[in-house]
Amino acid sequence: MPLIRLSATTSLLTAVAAGALLVGCSASVSVEKSTPRLSADKLATTVAEKLAATTGQAKPDITCPDALEGKVDTTTRCKLTADDGSTLGVTVTVTGVDGNKINFDVKADNTPTPAPS
């Protein structure tokens, strides 16, 4: 039987799809504004760092189209893109706000979307 090697990002997608992140992970970020708001770029960086720490894999390519508003239960969607072009949706949900600190959970979808043909 031939040995198949997966890239670190593909392994991450496989681990996520297998349920490694079904329980999600949490993060806290302090922002320096009177109304807590986390820019889309800072959110993407923080989500990538949390997913890497949770899975023990390299930091994935994450993009978040919208900033995260610091209101409890606010959600936004980000996207993890693997080296092969397949993607995995990631939901970010605000769990609490303490002054300028936004606490949020990160949960990856169960199934990746294949790369476009």
Helices and strands as residue ranges (DSSP letters): H 8-17, E 25-30, E 37-38, H 40-55, E 61-63, E 68-69, E 75-81, E 87-98, E 101-108
